[in-house]
Amino acid sequence: MASLPNSHTEPDGSAVIRVLSYNIRSMRDDTDALTRVIRACAPDLVLIQEAPRFFRWRKKLARLASASDLVILTGGGTAAGPAILCDLRATVERTEDVLLPLTPGLHRRGLATAVVRFGGARLGVTSFHLSLQQDERYEQGGLLLDRVAGMGVEHAVAGGDLNDRPDGRTFRRLADAFQDCRTTAPWGGEFTSWSTDPRQRIDAVFATKGIEVLGCGVPEDLPGVARADLARATDHLPVLAALRVPAVS
């Protein structure tokens, strides 16, 4: 498997960054394995789904961030599960946690959002986890598109658990508006669920059109990532993308 570029800033101010999207199932599995996977991916941003939301959730998320050499950017219980971690390379401009409309009888869903800078690049960031119910999921996909459009940024990345496959209408809705990074520049593995026997791709990283996708997929053969750790860390496999974000003109 070809290697992904390391994070760095180009002479023109553009930034090469690594973005990891990961459903961590409320850290109910092997958190040591989870930490090893995250650290080996060397991400600048981690877009988390199913972060701890209840008793001492902040402490649990902070412990994961610290063990992974990252800090909490936003989200967790305040976003109904999605969260964003970042490294100290990121300069934070603003953050906002968004709760989506609640359908009676279904789980509350939300978005963790931020605007950050890497070098001369400015980037909108969103972590999401869409509904299991088809109609609600499609509506949430539209709300996600509206939220990204309203962030006031030229370049944005969104990652998460769609609970939908690439041929599903919600996945297609997002892929029509953004670059599906895995399709644009395939790298690593494809399927994300389940971690012990992956047969479907329901997790993805999306980027706006002006971002150059250098590679995206499941980091199953990345140096330092053990397949046993991927199986033990949580019930999903992560998606890692390397992106070149242009500098603000």
C-alpha positions as CSV (number, residue, x, y, z in Angstrom):
1,M,0.0,0.0,0.0
2,A,1.4,3.4,-0.9
3,S,2.2,5.6,2.0
4,L,0.2,8.8,2.9
5,P,2.1,12.0,3.1
6,N,2.9,13.3,6.6
7,S,1.2,16.5,7.8
8,H,3.1,19.7,6.8
9,T,2.7,23.3,5.6
10,E,3.7,24.2,2.0
11,P,5.8,27.3,1.2
12,D,2.7,28.9,-0.3
13,G,0.8,28.5,3.0
14,S,-1.3,25.5,1.9
15,A,-1.6,22.7,4.4
16,V,-1.4,19.0,4.1
17,I,-3.4,17.4,6.9
18,R,-4.6,14.0,8.0
19,V,-8.2,13.7,8.9
20,L,-9.5,10.6,10.8
21,S,-13.2,9.7,11.1
22,Y,-14.0,7.1,13.7
23,N,-17.1,5.7,15.4
24,I,-15.7,4.7,18.9
25,R,-18.9,3.2,20.4
26,S,-18.8,5.4,23.5
27,M,-15.4,3.9,24.4
28,R,-17.0,0.7,25.5
29,D,-14.4,-1.6,24.0
30,D,-10.6,-1.7,24.3
31,T,-9.6,1.9,24.8
32,D,-5.8,1.0,24.8
33,A,-6.3,-0.5,21.3
34,L,-8.3,2.5,20.2
35,T,-5.6,4.9,21.4
36,R,-2.9,2.9,19.5
37,V,-4.9,3.1,16.3
38,I,-5.4,6.9,16.6
39,R,-1.8,7.6,17.4
40,A,-0.5,5.4,14.6
41,C,-2.7,7.4,12.1
42,A,-1.0,10.7,13.3
43,P,-4.2,12.7,12.6
44,D,-4.4,16.5,12.8
45,L,-8.2,16.2,13.2
46,V,-10.2,13.3,14.5
47,L,-14.0,13.3,13.7
48,I,-15.5,11.1,16.3
49,Q,-18.9,9.5,16.4
50,E,-20.5,8.0,19.5
51,A,-18.3,9.8,21.9
52,P,-19.2,9.3,25.5
53,R,-22.4,11.3,26.3
54,F,-23.4,10.5,29.8
55,F,-21.8,10.0,33.2
56,R,-18.4,11.8,33.3
57,W,-18.3,12.0,29.5
58,R,-16.0,15.0,29.4
59,K,-13.4,13.2,31.5
60,K,-13.5,10.1,29.3
61,L,-13.1,12.1,26.1
62,A,-10.3,14.1,27.6
63,R,-8.5,11.0,28.7
64,L,-8.7,9.6,25.1
65,A,-7.5,12.9,23.7
66,S,-4.5,13.2,26.1
67,A,-3.5,9.5,25.5
68,S,-3.6,10.2,21.7
69,D,-1.5,13.4,22.0
70,L,-4.5,15.5,21.0
71,V,-6.9,18.0,22.6
72,I,-10.7,18.2,22.6
73,L,-11.9,20.8,20.0
74,T,-15.6,20.5,20.5
75,G,-18.6,18.1,20.8
76,G,-19.4,15.0,22.8
77,G,-22.5,15.1,25.0
78,T,-23.3,18.6,23.9
79,A,-23.6,17.4,20.3
80,A,-25.4,14.1,21.1
81,G,-22.3,12.1,20.2
82,P,-20.2,13.6,17.5
83,A,-17.0,15.2,18.6
84,I,-13.8,16.7,17.2
85,L,-10.2,16.3,18.5
86,C,-7.3,18.1,17.1
87,D,-3.5,18.4,17.4
88,L,-1.7,21.6,18.6
89,R,-1.0,22.5,14.9
90,A,-4.6,23.7,14.6
91,T,-5.5,27.3,15.4
92,V,-9.1,27.4,16.5
93,E,-11.3,30.2,15.1
94,R,-14.6,29.1,16.5
95,T,-16.7,26.0,17.4
96,E,-20.4,25.2,17.6
97,D,-22.3,22.1,18.6
98,V,-25.7,21.7,16.8
99,L,-28.6,19.5,17.9
100,L,-30.7,18.3,15.0
101,P,-34.5,18.1,15.2
102,L,-35.7,15.2,17.3
103,T,-38.1,12.7,15.9
104,P,-40.2,11.2,18.7
105,G,-39.1,7.7,19.4
106,L,-35.7,8.0,17.7
107,H,-32.2,9.0,19.0
108,R,-31.2,12.6,19.3
109,R,-28.6,13.4,16.7
110,G,-26.2,16.4,16.3
111,L,-23.2,17.9,14.6
112,A,-19.9,19.0,16.1
113,T,-18.5,21.9,14.0
114,A,-15.5,24.1,14.0
115,V,-13.5,26.5,11.9
116,V,-9.7,26.0,12.2
117,R,-6.5,27.2,10.5
118,F,-3.4,25.2,9.5
119,G,-0.7,27.5,8.3
120,G,-2.4,29.8,5.7
121,A,-5.3,27.4,5.2
122,R,-8.7,28.0,6.7
123,L,-11.0,25.0,7.1
124,G,-14.6,24.2,8.2
125,V,-14.9,20.9,10.0
126,T,-18.0,18.8,10.8
127,S,-18.4,15.5,12.5
128,F,-21.8,13.8,12.0
129,H,-23.7,10.6,12.8
130,L,-26.8,10.2,10.7
131,S,-30.0,8.3,11.6
132,L,-30.8,4.7,11.2
133,Q,-34.2,5.7,9.8
134,Q,-34.1,6.3,6.1
135,D,-36.3,9.5,5.8
136,E,-34.8,11.1,8.9
137,R,-31.4,10.3,7.6
138,Y,-32.0,12.0,4.3
139,E,-33.3,15.1,5.9
140,Q,-30.3,15.2,8.2
141,G,-28.1,15.0,5.2
142,G,-29.7,18.1,3.9
143,L,-29.3,19.9,7.2
144,L,-25.6,18.9,7.2
145,L,-25.2,20.4,3.7
146,D,-26.9,23.6,4.9
147,R,-24.7,23.8,7.9
148,V,-21.5,23.5,5.9
149,A,-22.8,26.1,3.4
150,G,-23.4,28.5,6.2
151,M,-20.0,28.2,7.9
152,G,-18.6,31.1,5.8
153,V,-15.5,29.1,4.6
154,E,-14.3,28.3,1.1
155,H,-13.0,24.8,2.1
156,A,-14.6,22.3,4.4
157,V,-14.3,18.7,5.4
158,A,-17.1,16.5,6.9
159,G,-16.7,13.0,8.2
160,G,-18.9,10.5,10.0
161,D,-21.1,7.5,10.1
162,L,-23.8,7.8,7.5
163,N,-25.7,4.5,8.3
164,D,-26.0,4.4,4.6
165,R,-24.1,2.8,1.7
166,P,-22.6,4.5,-1.3
167,D,-25.7,3.5,-3.4
168,G,-28.1,4.9,-0.8
169,R,-29.8,8.2,-1.5
170,T,-28.4,10.0,1.5
171,F,-24.8,8.9,0.7
172,R,-25.4,10.0,-2.9
173,R,-26.8,13.3,-1.7
174,L,-23.5,14.1,0.1
175,A,-21.3,12.7,-2.6
176,D,-23.0,14.9,-5.2
177,A,-22.3,18.0,-3.2
178,F,-18.8,17.1,-2.0
179,Q,-15.9,14.9,-3.0
180,D,-16.3,11.4,-1.5
181,C,-12.6,11.2,-0.6
182,R,-12.4,7.4,-0.8
183,T,-13.8,7.5,-4.4
184,T,-11.6,10.4,-5.4
185,A,-8.3,8.9,-4.2
186,P,-8.7,5.3,-3.0
187,W,-6.1,4.1,-0.5
188,G,-6.1,1.4,2.1
189,G,-9.2,-0.7,2.8
190,E,-12.8,0.1,1.7
191,F,-15.3,-1.5,4.1
192,T,-15.9,0.0,7.6
193,S,-18.5,-2.2,9.2
194,W,-18.2,-4.4,11.2
195,S,-14.7,-4.2,12.4
196,T,-14.3,-7.9,12.9
197,D,-15.9,-8.8,9.5
198,P,-16.2,-5.7,7.4
199,R,-18.6,-6.0,4.5
200,Q,-20.1,-2.5,3.9
201,R,-18.9,1.1,3.7
202,I,-21.1,3.3,5.8
203,D,-18.4,5.7,7.2
204,A,-16.8,8.3,5.0
205,V,-14.8,11.6,4.8
206,F,-16.1,14.2,2.4
207,A,-14.3,17.4,1.2
208,T,-15.4,20.4,-0.8
209,K,-14.3,20.6,-4.4
210,G,-11.2,22.9,-3.9
211,I,-9.4,20.5,-1.6
212,E,-7.0,18.0,-3.1
213,V,-7.5,14.5,-1.9
214,L,-4.2,12.7,-1.6
215,G,-5.6,9.3,-0.4
216,C,-8.4,8.0,1.7
217,G,-9.5,4.7,3.2
218,V,-9.3,2.3,6.1
219,P,-5.7,2.3,7.4
220,E,-5.5,-1.5,7.7
221,D,-1.9,-1.7,6.5
222,L,-0.6,1.6,7.9
223,P,2.6,1.1,9.8
224,G,1.8,0.9,13.5
225,V,-1.8,-0.1,13.0
226,A,-2.4,-3.7,14.1
227,R,-5.4,-5.6,12.7
228,A,-6.0,-7.0,16.1
229,D,-6.2,-3.4,17.5
230,L,-8.7,-2.5,14.7
231,A,-10.9,-5.4,15.7
232,R,-10.8,-4.7,19.4
233,A,-11.0,-0.9,19.5
234,T,-14.6,-0.5,18.5
235,D,-17.2,-2.1,16.1
236,H,-16.4,0.2,13.2
237,L,-13.1,0.7,11.2
238,P,-11.8,4.2,10.9
239,V,-11.4,6.2,7.7
240,L,-8.2,8.2,7.2
241,A,-7.8,10.9,4.6
242,A,-4.8,13.0,3.6
243,L,-5.8,16.3,2.2
244,R,-4.1,19.4,0.8
245,V,-6.1,22.5,1.7
246,P,-5.2,25.6,-0.3
247,A,-4.1,28.8,1.5
248,V,-6.6,31.6,1.9
249,S,-6.2,33.8,-1.1
